[in-house]
Amino acid sequence: MVKAELIKRSPLRVLEKSIHGGLGNGNIGVLASPKGVGKTACLVHIATDKLFQGKHVIHVSYTSRVDYIITWYEDIFKEISKNRKLKDAVDVHDEIIKNRVIMNFKQDGSRTEQVLKSVEAMITFGKFAADAVIIDGYDFTRSTGEDLGKFKEFAKKLGLEVWFSASLKEAAGPLYDESGIPVVLNPLCGAIDVLITLHAQGDHVELRVVKDHDRPAAGVLPIKLDPKTLLIA
């Protein structure tokens, strides 16, 4: 399969249609689930799809190591190439890898303003014309509406779409409210444009849209995450 056909037939086109054209520039999207369900795989698949389209991606990691992030990208690319029988996979890999930058921060040591200043410097002074920012390892229990608002202002200012992962920790009370929104994210929903939750269902992971801009949410999507290939299918 040639790259153009792969892009057209990607299951992420279904995701975009389900949220009325995609996340969109200037907007914040969040993938939420308990640890180990598949948030990082989804984020990396979303980022890789953008790379296939010739877009530029900055991956911001708040985890202590970034080597495993690189491994995620390599594994996802290999699975897509194998499943879709991508022609000239090595050449495509070398072409798209130049459009990705990984940046690492510690949440307890870097204020939001410092992180955004560093990302903007990469875009402006590093001449890296990013289209999207992927953020993983961010602890929403330590975030405020003001912090998330700064990310949203940044997205609007630079015309970016920003995707977060949110790890939901087991607590005494329910993880989700009656609308299916994670309780920890409820106070922050004003700054979140698209919210998707992931739910393990035995042989697959179900994706549910619980917030879609200002429109009624689609609920369970006709796509799923395959825990064996780590791909959205």
Secondary structure as the mmCIF struct_conf table of DSSP 4:
data_model
#
loop_
_struct_conf.conf_type_id
_struct_conf.id
_struct_conf.beg_label_comp_id
_struct_conf.beg_label_asym_id
_struct_conf.beg_label_seq_id
_struct_conf.end_label_comp_id
_struct_conf.end_label_asym_id
_struct_conf.end_label_seq_id
HELX_RH_AL_P HELX_RH_AL_P1 LYS A 3 LYS A 8
TURN_TY1_P TURN_TY1_P1 ARG A 9 ARG A 9
TURN_TY1_P TURN_TY1_P2 PRO A 11 PRO A 11
HELX_RH_AL_P HELX_RH_AL_P2 LEU A 12 SER A 18
TURN_TY1_P TURN_TY1_P3 ILE A 19 HIS A 20
BEND BEND1 GLY A 21 GLY A 21
BEND BEND2 LEU A 23 LEU A 23
TURN_TY1_P TURN_TY1_P4 ASN A 25 GLY A 26
STRN STRN1 ILE A 28 PRO A 34
TURN_TY1_P TURN_TY1_P5 LYS A 35 GLY A 36
BEND BEND3 VAL A 37 GLY A 38
HELX_RH_AL_P HELX_RH_AL_P3 LYS A 39 PHE A 52
TURN_TY1_P TURN_TY1_P6 GLN A 53 GLY A 54
STRN STRN2 VAL A 57 SER A 61
BEND BEND4 THR A 63 SER A 64
BEND BEND5 VAL A 66 VAL A 66
HELX_RH_AL_P HELX_RH_AL_P4 ASP A 67 ASN A 83
TURN_TY1_P TURN_TY1_P7 ARG A 84 LYS A 85
TURN_TY1_P TURN_TY1_P8 LYS A 87 ASP A 88
HELX_RH_AL_P HELX_RH_AL_P5 ALA A 89 ILE A 97
TURN_TY1_P TURN_TY1_P9 LYS A 98 ASN A 99
STRN STRN3 ARG A 100 ASN A 104
TURN_TY1_P TURN_TY1_P10 GLN A 107 GLY A 109
HELX_RH_AL_P HELX_RH_AL_P6 THR A 112 THR A 124
TURN_TY1_P TURN_TY1_P11 PHE A 125 PHE A 125
BEND BEND6 GLY A 126 GLY A 126
BEND BEND7 ASP A 131 ASP A 131
STRN STRN4 ALA A 132 ASP A 136
BEND BEND8 GLY A 137 GLY A 137
HELX_RH_3T_P HELX_RH_3T_P1 PHE A 140 ARG A 142
HELX_RH_AL_P HELX_RH_AL_P7 GLY A 145 LEU A 158
TURN_TY1_P TURN_TY1_P12 GLY A 159 GLY A 159
STRN STRN5 GLU A 161 LEU A 168
HELX_LH_PP_P HELX_LH_PP_P1 LYS A 169 GLU A 170
BEND BEND9 ALA A 172 GLY A 173
BEND BEND10 LEU A 175 LEU A 175
STRN STRN6 TYR A 176 TYR A 176
TURN_TY1_P TURN_TY1_P13 GLU A 178 SER A 179
BEND BEND11 GLY A 180 GLY A 180
STRN STRN7 PRO A 182 PRO A 182
HELX_RH_3T_P HELX_RH_3T_P2 VAL A 183 ALA A 191
BEND BEND12 ASP A 193 ASP A 193
STRN STRN8 VAL A 194 ALA A 200
BEND BEND13 GLY A 202 HIS A 204
STRN STRN9 VAL A 205 ASP A 212
TURN_TY1_P TURN_TY1_P14 HIS A 213 ASP A 214
STRN STRN10 ARG A 215 ARG A 215
HELX_LH_PP_P HELX_LH_PP_P2 PRO A 216 ALA A 217
STRN STRN11 GLY A 219 ASP A 226
TURN_TY1_P TURN_TY1_P15 PRO A 227 LEU A 230
STRN STRN12 LEU A 231 ILE A 232
#
